[in-house]
Amino acid sequence: MNIAVAPPDTAARSETLQLKADDGTALAATVAAASGSDWIVVGGATAVPRGFYRRFAEYAQARGVNVLTLDYRGIGGSRPKTLRGYMPDYADWARQDLAAAVAYAAARGPVYLVGHSYGGHAIGLLPAAQRDQLRAAYVVAGGAGWHGWMPRREQFKVMLLWHVIGPVATTLLGYQPLKRMGIGEDLPVSIYRQWKRWCGFPRYFHDDPAAAELVRAFEDVRLPIAAANALDDSWALPASRDAFFSGYINAPLLTIDIDPRVEGLREIGHMGYFRPQVGAVLWPRMLGWLQQKGLSVLA
């Protein structure tokens, strides 16, 4: 099902607010308020601030869907004054932060998730109450993060980050300076180390013996999930996606492989899904699939 592409509402309004996680952590968030009652919560990727998703939020907002974006603890507007000595738990981005966003939206209407990379991991990490509040999820660029799923050139770059640049930088600075590398937001060292550890397993934390309790709830996920991956996404090729999403054993899962050339796009990669040129092609499909699952969208 496709939805006609229309220009965004120039009068679209957004509101910056502060969410509070159950553990008291303050989180910066933005609501793109719309005329409808349904909500999309955007579960962002690792080290990606909420502003990156603004154009997608405006697109959905113009079609009557309220959209909430947030910065996980430690990045963007949720970053403390200094990252040195700040040691949050990577899983709490889902268990605490995304959970607070879903709860906020669910108090105001039906909720759907659009996940980007980590946002696809987060579904199974949500507390049961918030997981059950989601009607469906559309995930892009979700994968296991293991270097073995990547093209050889990307493997070299990733191993350089994990074993050379990362250890040196975090030892000297007390955090991972990804912004200087042009990769994204700086990361607390604890997040970086958990990310690195889980990326060392072919099925990400599903293969980590220390995370067995963490991933047990994945068996309880039963909401419909669409997982779309571009064939030029070096970080999350379809094989990587399939390795990770095999953990959602009881969720109705639709996997979608996107060939940029077939779509008339020069590239998508790991980040292009939320850029307007790519969005003109992909966003109608994302909302169209969610509409099939009950999302109310203006024609």
N, C-alpha and C positions, 0 to 999 in steps of 0.2 A: 504494500500500500504506500503510495507516495502522497506527499502533501505539497501543494503548490508553493514555490518559493516566492516570498513577497519581501519588500524592503522592510527593515526593522522600523518600529514605531519611533519616530524622532522625539516623541514626548515620553518615551519609556522612562520610568522612574526606578531608582534603586535606593536601598536603604542600608547603611552600614550599621551593624549591631554587634553586640558582644554576647556570645553564648557562654554558658558555664557548664563544664563537664561535671559529672557526678563527684569527681575528686577535687572540685573547686577550681580547676584550671580555667582561666579566661581565654576565650578563643575569638579571633576576629572573623566575622562573617559578613556576607552581603546577600540581601534578598532583592531579587528582581521581581517586584510585585506585578501581578497580572489580574485580568478581569475574571479568570476562572477560579475554580476551587481546588484543582489538582496541583500537585507539587512534584518537581524534580529536585532531588539532592544530588549534587555533583561530588563524587568521591574522587579527589584529585590524585595525581601521580606523585611519587617520591620527589621531593625538592621542588615542586611546582606550586607557585602561589596562586591564590584564588583568582587574581586578576587575569590570568591566562585564559580563563574560561568565560570571560565577560561577553564576547561576541556570541558564543553559543547560548548563554543565558538570555541575551537580548533577543536572539532568534526565537527561542521557545516562549519568552515573555510576550512577544508580538503575536503569538498564536494562542494566547490565553492561559499559558502555563506559568505558575509561580516557580522561580528557580532560586535555590539556596546554594551558595558556594562558601567555602570556609578555608581558613589556613590552619593546618594541623599545628599542634604545639611545637614550638621551636623554629617555625619558618614564617616568613611574611609578617603579617600583623600580629601573629601569635608568638613572635620571637621575643625572648627576654632581653634585657639590656646587654647581657653577655652570654655567649654560648659556652664559654669556658666553665667547666664544672657542672654544666646543666646536663642531666643524664636521664631523659625520658625513655620510656619503653616504646619500641617501634609498634608493637601490637596495640598500644593505647591510642594510636591514631584512629584505629577502628573501634576498639572497646569503649573508649571514652569520648573521643572527639567527633568522629562520624556518628556515633550513637547520639550525641547531644543534638547534632544537626537533624537526624531523622526524627528524634522525639519532638523537636521544635516544629518541624513540618507536619508531623502526624497529628499534632494538636490542632491543626488548621485545615486539614484536608487529606485526601488519599495521596500516598507517597510512592514515587518511583525513583530508582537510582540510575544515574548515568556514571559509570566508573571508568577511570583512565588508569591503566596499569595497576598501581597499588589499590585503587578503588575496586578492582576485581578481586583482589586478595581479601579485601576488607569484609566482603559479604559474610563469609563464614566466621569471621572474628567478632562480628557484632553480637551483643547480648541478645538472648532469645527474644526479649520484649521488642527490641527495635528491628531485629531481623523479621519478625512476624508482622511488623507494620509495613514492610515493603510489599508492593503488589507485583513488581517485576524489575529486572535490571538489564540494562544494555551496557556492555563493557567493551572498550576498545583498548588495544595494545596490552592486554593481559597475558602474562606468561610467567615462566618459572625463573627467569633471570640467570640460568646456568649458562656458563660460557660455551659449553658443548653444543648448545642449540644455535649458536651464532655463527655467522660467516667468519672465516679465518682472520680477516683483517680486524673485525670487531673483537674477536677473541683476544688478539694481541693488545688492543687498547684497554679492554676490560681488565685483563691480567696485570697490565701496567698500573692501572688505577688501584686495584686491590692489593698488590704486593710491593709496589714501589712508592708511587705518589701518595696514596692514602695513608700508609703507616707513617711516612716522614711528616706529612702535613699535619696529621692529627697529633703527633707527638710534639711538634713545635708550637702549634697554635691552640690545641685543646678542642678543636672542632674540624670538620671537613670543609675546606673552602671551595665548594663547587662553583660559586659565583665567579671566582677568578678564572676558572677553567671554562666558563661559558656554558656550563651544564645545567645550572638551575640555582636554587637557593642553597646557602650554606646549611650544613647539617650538624646537629649535635653529634659528638663522637659516639655516643651509645647507639644512636640510630644507624650511623654509618657501619658500626661493627656488626649489628644484628643483620643489616641488609647484606653485608659482605658474607656473613656466615651462611645465611639462607641461600644466597646465590651460588654457594659451593655445592649444592645438591641438585641433581637432575629434576626433581619435582619440588624444588624450593623447600619450604618448611614441612611439607608432607613427608619428606625423607629424613628430617632431622629428629633423631631419637629424643632430644631434649625438648622438642615441641609437641610431643604426642598429645599431651593434655590440651594444648592450644588448638590443635586442629580437629579434635574429637567432634566438635559441634558442626563441622562441615557435613557430616552425615545427616544432620537435621535440616539442612537447607533444602526447601522444596519449592521456592518461587521460580518462575520461568526466568531463564538467563539467556541472552544472546551475547556471544563473544565474537567480535569482529577483529580481524588482524590483517594488516597490509603485508603484501609479499615483499615489500622493501623495508620492513621494520626489522632492522638488524637485532634489536634487543628482544623482540617478541614475535618471532616467526610462528606460523601455525603449529609446528611441532612443539615449540615451547609452550604455547597456549594449551595444546592438548595434554601435555605432561602435567600442567598445573590444574586444569579444570577437571581432570579425572578424579580429583578429590571431591567434587560435587556429585557424589554417586546417586543421589536421590532427587536432584534438581532437573527439571526438563531443560535441556541444553541445546541451543541452536548455535552451531559454529559457522562463521562466515569468513571466507578468504577474499580479500580485496586486491585485485591487480590494478595498480595505478594506471598502467598503460591502457588497459581496457576501458577504464573510466575517463580517459583523456586527461589524466593528471600527470604532471611531471614527477612529483614525489609525494609521499605521505610520511614515511618513516615512522618514528615513535611518537612524534609530537604533532604531526600535521593534521590530525583528526579535528582539532579545534581551531584551525586557521580558516578564515572565511572562504578562501578559494576552494579548499577541500570540503568545507562545510556546505557549500552550495550543492555539492553532489551527495554528501553522506548524511547531513543533518535531517533532510526529509525522510530518509530511510530509518534513521534512529527513532524519530518521533512516530513514524508510521508503524514501526513494530511495537512500540510501547502503546500506541493507540489500539492496536489489535488486542493488547492485554488489559485494556480498560482506560487508558489515559484519555482524558477529554481534551481535544485539540480543536481550535477554531479552524474552519476551512479557509 
